[in-house]
Amino acid sequence: MNPTGSASQKVADVSATVRALEDAGATVISSPTPGPHEFRAVLADPCGDAFIVYGPP
């Protein structure tokens, strides 16, 4: 699955958001990973559509 062109959402706490989304039925494709400017995680909704959440390190 290639998340290029996927929806993205800035959040205050990436790890907490990923946990909440998993509890709601999302699947983690890429766990929160630090980058040069932000943490980023890639998930998929129950239909398999990929999306990105990102936020401050």
C-alpha positions as CSV (number, residue, x, y, z in Angstrom):
1,M,0.0,0.0,0.0
2,N,1.4,3.3,-1.0
3,P,0.1,6.2,1.1
4,T,1.2,8.8,-1.5
5,G,-1.8,11.1,-2.1
6,S,-3.5,9.9,1.1
7,A,-5.4,12.2,3.4
8,S,-3.3,13.6,6.3
9,Q,-4.2,15.2,9.6
10,K,-2.0,17.1,12.0
11,V,-2.6,16.1,15.6
12,A,-1.2,17.1,19.0
13,D,0.0,13.6,20.1
14,V,0.7,11.1,17.3
15,S,1.2,8.1,19.6
16,A,-2.1,8.7,21.5
17,T,-4.0,9.3,18.3
18,V,-2.7,6.1,16.8
19,R,-3.8,4.1,19.9
20,A,-7.2,5.7,19.8
21,L,-7.6,5.0,16.0
22,E,-6.5,1.4,16.5
23,D,-9.2,1.0,19.2
24,A,-11.7,2.4,16.7
25,G,-10.8,-0.2,14.1
26,A,-7.9,1.4,12.1
27,T,-4.9,-0.7,11.1
28,V,-1.3,0.6,11.6
29,I,0.7,0.4,8.4
30,S,3.7,2.4,9.7
31,S,4.1,3.1,13.4
32,P,4.9,6.6,14.6
33,T,8.3,7.5,13.3
34,P,10.4,10.6,14.0
35,G,11.4,12.7,11.0
36,P,13.3,15.9,10.7
37,H,10.3,18.1,11.5
38,E,7.6,15.8,12.9
39,F,6.4,12.4,13.9
40,R,4.3,10.6,11.3
41,A,2.3,7.4,11.2
42,V,0.4,5.7,8.4
43,L,-2.8,3.9,9.1
44,A,-5.7,2.3,7.1
45,D,-9.4,2.6,7.9
46,P,-11.6,-0.5,8.0
47,C,-12.1,-0.2,4.2
48,G,-8.4,-0.3,3.6
49,D,-7.9,3.4,2.7
50,A,-4.6,4.7,3.9
51,F,-4.2,8.0,5.8
52,I,-1.5,9.8,7.7
53,V,-1.4,11.4,11.1
54,Y,1.5,13.7,12.0
55,G,2.5,16.1,14.7
56,P,5.2,17.7,16.7
57,P,8.2,15.6,18.0
